[in-house]
Amino acid sequence: MTAGTGEQRERERGFDHTEIEPRWQRTWDEEGVFRIPDDAEDPEYVLAMFPYTSGDLHMGHVRNYTITDAYARFERMRGESVLHPMGWDSFGLPAENAANERDTNPRDWTMDCIDSMKTQLKSMGFGYDWEREVTTCEPDYYRWNQWLFKRFREEGLVERQGAELNWCPSCETVLADEQVEEGPGGAEICWRCDTPIEHREMDQWFLTITDYAEELLAALDELEGWPNNVREMQRNWIGRQEGDSVEFDLTTGDTVEIFTTRLDTIHGATFFAISPGHEVAQRLAEENGDVAEYVERVEHADEDEVDETSGVFTGEYATNPATGEEIPVYVADYVLEDVGTGALYAVPAHDERDHAFAEEHDIPIKQVVEPKPDAEVDPEDVDVQEEAYTPDGVLVDSGEYDGLTSQEAREKFVEVFDGEHRVEYRLRDWGISRQRYWGTPIPMIHCEECGFVEVPDEDLPVELPEFVHTTGNPLDAAEEWKQVECPDCGGPAERETDTMDTFVDSSWYFLRYVSPDADEVPFDSERASDWMPVDRYVGGIEHAVMHLLYARFFTKVLDDIDLVDGVREPFTNLTNQGMVLGENGNKMSKSKGNGVSPQRIIDEYGADTARLFIMEAAQPEKEFAWSPEGVRSSYQFLQNVYGLAEEVAESDDGLGAGDAADPASAVDEDPVAAYVDREIAATVATATAEFEDFRFNHAQQAARDVVSLLRRYHERSDADPAVVERGVRTVVKLLGPVAPHVAEEVWDLLGGDGLLAEAEWPEADLPEDYEVARRLVEDTREDVRDIVDTVGIEDPERITLAVAPEWKHRAHELARESDADNLIGDLMGHDEIREQGDAAADFAQDLQAEREALSDVLAPDEERAALERAAWLVEEEFDAEVVVQSAGEADDDLAGKAAPGRPAINIE
């Protein structure tokens, strides 16, 4: 992307971004514009998800932080106290890997990245309260991770347990379920490096998030400020199912519990299936070569190697407690280990996946439920051999229970088969142990005599030792650090060498911003209770079932242990920003060569241009493709605004019109000035509403439109200088949140009082009947264009617009209110309409034909006034005199053609 030679650009430039941007950034910093005092009452809390310390900002970062900065600046100008902090998600495996690659240590690498990213953020003009900066890898932060771990343990929310866990052989660490993604062919892969995961039995520390599963699920309904798709993703991840458990005896000697939501179908079970990871399957694999081969193949499956109907017969059978029949036991990939119990009885007639599997393996399909007598489906039309019938119904071929409804059968079978009715969740407890160095040390000590013992509070933080380059868990190699005395008995003991999942860091960081210097508590509880929850939170959709779920869990626990009062949800309104794509519409990446460097855009065009382009391109939640032309357009627009302000500042009329209407101006007497004044007010009202609704692109388009209007008006010889200046001052305020440096420069140029960042946001209501008047003007201008083009009038000299008579407006009003089938008869029943004779009958027919499309219109006098205010736009477009007439002033023939909202037009 180029902008021509330096000489060309210097001639174009009205301002030099390389000069003004650093200057205003220093001024804001010196004046403490973005600092918020500790005694602020319930400030507007605006927050972007803090960045991982990778070292460089990408365009996704720029978009995310521009969104929150614009909104924070908007709220600050509206008189709100605003908390808008920034920090660093600075622990994690990538830093450890980067340090290994560069023969350094993770801390030095991370702190260098923070320095670089902080410089870049400041160069963008983002208004953060840097005194509240949080860095999660600093001991004064992760000390409180350890302290909170102990408080959670006191509440019974921490467990040490052996479990089969997800292991990434590349990262050499355990992954939480939420960090396992689906890869090609349904294979489970690491969320960070895409390596196929393994399963290992290991002892780990868990936070029992399942204790809060019901509340985490139920409270989603109250998060009306969250995107529906995020709430649905969390619902699915929590995975609540209400059903019944029963036990099946296997010929292996095992008794296997299953959990089902359709216990009514148990008489139709024709096979039994267990997941490849089920303990019975694992044991059978040691004895049965076919099972072993299948389990091995599934665990290391590539794309197309395993499908949903794959499975292997084990040679074993299960006894159906309902029929006493023995049904074959299969190991099947479609049975998921982490859903239910990892085992199920299969009823092909009433489950689609069971049906597909049964067809593939030639297993009988037995119908035991048919539609109810009053159902829309005729039982004769149901053929379970062709496809499964899945709705509830009534039982058939179920012995003495035939005729029971599905619900009645489920309730009865729980007792008959000695089962249990319960609620199950897909959600599993959160394993937080990680076998890596660069994370929070878990504050536990293992003693052979005392078992696991907590590190005393007075010994926190447990700081990381010097980094050791090694494979596996580096803390295992830190012998001097690892060997300690037991806090209870004083005997020899060892520190826990696992570190915490870094999602612990981000589960409460938003609370640390409230009091980042607190050294006796993780945060000031009274202040947090007042300042929380976060009002506006912006970040990526990829955190829907990790960070966002964990943060909700932490917040609820913190309320329960009285660290906050009554705050049970951390984020009131959530926005997931869309992706910034490359010019070719693909995701930006180095490998594709379509990345755009934010620093290059800042250097060439300035931070304001980058910010404005990003905010104009699309609504925050939508993705958009990078456009060099769009960047150039944003740059030129800002130069246009500055140039217009320069002209206003240099005018002989001087400055000082201010923001309010000037009583001395001729606005009331001058219809052109009145039109511009109404447009300024409408732009303020529109932009304010759009900012409130996070539709910044609409707000900026409104600003662009009014700048174009002001430029045209300013160039008129009869322009009112006060109106022009008021318009420019207003536009600058509307631009301030998005393009703050240029706006600040223009504000100063116009002699604005104080800093624009601290100025009052303009206030204006949408002028009365504005939308109706706007539609009238736009339709009229389009009608004039159509006539000129159709008739082929090259140089029109006079354009006459005639407003419809009063009786037509009355007929139009009556037609909109009428619910009569015969509208013509209804209208002609009114004396004031009927006395117009044939003209009324003809117009009534027109209204009948357009009845469904009739919209609100202005009264005749108001319509004429609106057209007179906008007449100058038509005059400029066609270089012709424009005359607006009432029905009484116009020629009868012309007036007769007019309709409410569509004036008659004569062009000479």
Secondary structure as GFF3:
##gff-version 3
##sequence-region A 1 908
A	DSSP	alpha_helix	6	12	.	.	.	ID=ss1
A	DSSP	alpha_helix	17	31	.	.	.	ID=ss2
A	DSSP	beta_strand	44	48	.	.	.	ID=ss3
A	DSSP	alpha_helix	59	77	.	.	.	ID=ss4
A	DSSP	beta_strand	82	83	.	.	.	ID=ss5
A	DSSP	beta_strand	87	88	.	.	.	ID=ss6
A	DSSP	alpha_helix	93	101	.	.	.	ID=ss7
A	DSSP	alpha_helix	106	123	.	.	.	ID=ss8
A	DSSP	three_ten_helix	130	132	.	.	.	ID=ss9
A	DSSP	beta_strand	134	135	.	.	.	ID=ss10
A	DSSP	alpha_helix	139	154	.	.	.	ID=ss11
A	DSSP	beta_strand	158	168	.	.	.	ID=ss12
A	DSSP	beta_strand	173	175	.	.	.	ID=ss13
A	DSSP	three_ten_helix	177	179	.	.	.	ID=ss14
A	DSSP	beta_strand	180	182	.	.	.	ID=ss15
A	DSSP	three_ten_helix	184	186	.	.	.	ID=ss16
A	DSSP	beta_strand	188	190	.	.	.	ID=ss17
A	DSSP	beta_strand	198	207	.	.	.	ID=ss18
A	DSSP	three_ten_helix	209	212	.	.	.	ID=ss19
A	DSSP	alpha_helix	213	218	.	.	.	ID=ss20
A	DSSP	three_ten_helix	219	222	.	.	.	ID=ss21
A	DSSP	alpha_helix	228	238	.	.	.	ID=ss22
A	DSSP	beta_strand	241	250	.	.	.	ID=ss23
A	DSSP	beta_strand	255	260	.	.	.	ID=ss24
A	DSSP	three_ten_helix	263	268	.	.	.	ID=ss25
A	DSSP	beta_strand	271	274	.	.	.	ID=ss26
A	DSSP	alpha_helix	279	285	.	.	.	ID=ss27
A	DSSP	alpha_helix	289	299	.	.	.	ID=ss28
A	DSSP	beta_strand	311	319	.	.	.	ID=ss29
A	DSSP	beta_strand	326	332	.	.	.	ID=ss30
A	DSSP	beta_strand	343	346	.	.	.	ID=ss31
A	DSSP	three_ten_helix	348	350	.	.	.	ID=ss32
A	DSSP	alpha_helix	352	361	.	.	.	ID=ss33
A	DSSP	beta_strand	369	370	.	.	.	ID=ss34
A	DSSP	three_ten_helix	379	381	.	.	.	ID=ss35
A	DSSP	beta_strand	394	395	.	.	.	ID=ss36
A	DSSP	three_ten_helix	399	401	.	.	.	ID=ss37
A	DSSP	alpha_helix	406	416	.	.	.	ID=ss38
A	DSSP	beta_strand	420	424	.	.	.	ID=ss39
A	DSSP	beta_strand	430	431	.	.	.	ID=ss40
A	DSSP	beta_strand	433	434	.	.	.	ID=ss41
A	DSSP	beta_strand	444	447	.	.	.	ID=ss42
A	DSSP	beta_strand	451	454	.	.	.	ID=ss43
A	DSSP	three_ten_helix	457	459	.	.	.	ID=ss44
A	DSSP	three_ten_helix	474	477	.	.	.	ID=ss45
A	DSSP	alpha_helix	479	482	.	.	.	ID=ss46
A	DSSP	beta_strand	483	485	.	.	.	ID=ss47
A	DSSP	beta_strand	492	495	.	.	.	ID=ss48
A	DSSP	beta_strand	499	500	.	.	.	ID=ss49
A	DSSP	three_ten_helix	505	507	.	.	.	ID=ss50
A	DSSP	alpha_helix	509	512	.	.	.	ID=ss51
A	DSSP	alpha_helix	525	531	.	.	.	ID=ss52
A	DSSP	beta_strand	534	539	.	.	.	ID=ss53
A	DSSP	three_ten_helix	541	543	.	.	.	ID=ss54
A	DSSP	alpha_helix	547	560	.	.	.	ID=ss55
A	DSSP	beta_strand	571	576	.	.	.	ID=ss56
A	DSSP	beta_strand	580	581	.	.	.	ID=ss57
A	DSSP	alpha_helix	598	605	.	.	.	ID=ss58
A	DSSP	alpha_helix	607	617	.	.	.	ID=ss59
A	DSSP	beta_strand	624	625	.	.	.	ID=ss60
A	DSSP	alpha_helix	628	650	.	.	.	ID=ss61
A	DSSP	alpha_helix	671	692	.	.	.	ID=ss62
A	DSSP	alpha_helix	696	714	.	.	.	ID=ss63
A	DSSP	alpha_helix	721	735	.	.	.	ID=ss64
A	DSSP	alpha_helix	740	749	.	.	.	ID=ss65
A	DSSP	three_ten_helix	756	758	.	.	.	ID=ss66
A	DSSP	alpha_helix	770	791	.	.	.	ID=ss67
A	DSSP	beta_strand	798	802	.	.	.	ID=ss68
A	DSSP	alpha_helix	806	817	.	.	.	ID=ss69
A	DSSP	alpha_helix	823	828	.	.	.	ID=ss70
A	DSSP	alpha_helix	831	834	.	.	.	ID=ss71
A	DSSP	alpha_helix	838	849	.	.	.	ID=ss72
A	DSSP	three_ten_helix	851	853	.	.	.	ID=ss73
A	DSSP	alpha_helix	860	878	.	.	.	ID=ss74
A	DSSP	beta_strand	881	885	.	.	.	ID=ss75
A	DSSP	alpha_helix	892	896	.	.	.	ID=ss76
A	DSSP	beta_strand	904	907	.	.	.	ID=ss77
###
